[in-house]
Amino acid sequence: MKRILLLSSICAIVLVGGACAPASTQAETEVAVEMLAPTDLMGKETSPGESVEPVLAGIIMPHHELASELIESAWEESLKVEPDVIVLIGPDHPGLAAHPLIWTEETESQVAFACSEIAKRWINEGVGGEAIIADHSIETPLKFLQETGNKIPVLAITLPRGMEAECMDRLVEAILEISGNRLLVGSVDFSHGLTSGESKIKDEESWNWIRERNLDGIGNAGNEYFDSPETLKILLRCIGGKTEQIIRCDSSDFGWSEVLPGTSYQGIRLYE
């Protein structure tokens, strides 16, 4: 198993029924991931002439447990902004709904979390339908958030492929109406079913689309690029500042063969 060690000289992890009415053989090995935060994620008052650090408003993180160190580090960093509510968005893997699915306390899951009061109001207003059973795109990140001991309300949503534009517009509008300090988290895995070399090429394209805010490119991309173009588009529409890639790795960095199909992971910060 390869060791991932991001030294201080490396860029920090980038981490990030009808709605709308519807390989090493050593005995002991570990993967170590260090994410180096900006000087001040919260931003700060400065004297005239001094620059102001951007404020972190969102982060993209994986949802495969293979990349657990990345998920843990992403939460550790992003929670420094002390959000009032976390909006956690990921793909609906079964893909049986044509609209967003919003988690409530009744959603069947192995993870207990403080669900935002906004959830049921959104369901009543037709922003999305109720999620009945957990999806690992939400459950895995929530598992690691729960381990931090934080009791921040979480508004968790899964999005199907090919979601109608009207549904997406309504969801973006609803997110932007949330008052207080909100943290948007995109649960996205990249480059599915590709070798390490192939995924590096696809990930460079994916990162360029995100950095350039190319929503058309993102929207037309297939699973070989990422599993939730809808999540990426919503995050970029809700957060208008710069983006910053902190880490890119793939299955081979966690002991998987470089020549066998795997998955890749990116950590990306989004700033106001």
C-alpha positions, 0 to 999 in steps of 0.5 A: 500500500502506497503512502500518501504524504502531502508535505508542507511544500505541496498544495493543501487538500481541495477539498468539497413520489414527486418533487419539483413537484415533483504494492508493499508487503510490510506488516504495518502500513498506513496511508497518511494524508495531511491537508494544509489549510490557508493562512486563515480560512475564516478571513480576517480584518486587515489594515488598508493595503493588506489582502484579505484571505478568502472565506471557505464556503464549500468543499468537494470530498470523496465518498469511498471509504478507501479514501477515508483519510481524505474525508476525515481531513476534509471535514477537519478543515472545513469545520473550522469555518464553524457553519450554522448548517451543512448542506451535503450533496451527492449522487443518487446511485440507484437513480430511481427518482427524477428529482432530489431526495432529501434526508429526514430523521426517518431515512433508513440509515446506519448513521445518526445525525442532526437533520436540519429542520429545513428538510421537511419544509423543503419536501412540503414545498416540493423542492425534493422528495423524501429519501427513504433509504440511505445512499453511501454518497451521503452515509459515508461522509456522515459517518466520519462527520459523526465521529468528530462529535459535531452537532451541526444540523445537516441538510443531506440531499442526493441528486439523480443523473439527468435532473431537470433544469427546473428542479436544479434551479429550484434547489439552487434558489432554496440553498441560497435562501438559507440564512446564517453561515452555510457550508456546502459539501459535494460528495463526488468520486472521480474517474470510475473504471479507469487505470491510474494513467487514464484517470490522471488524464480525465482528472485534469480535464475535470479540474479544468472544467471546475476551475473554469466554471464550464458548466456545459462541459461538466453537465455533458461528462460521463461516469468516467469523469465523475459520478455527479455532474449535478452536484458539481454544477450546484456547488459552482452555481451557489459559490461564486469565488475561486476554486482550489485543488488540494489533492488528486489521487487514485485507487493505486495510491491505496494499494490497488494496481495501477493497471487495473480499473479503479476510481480517483479522488479529488479534494477541492476547496470553493471560496466565496 
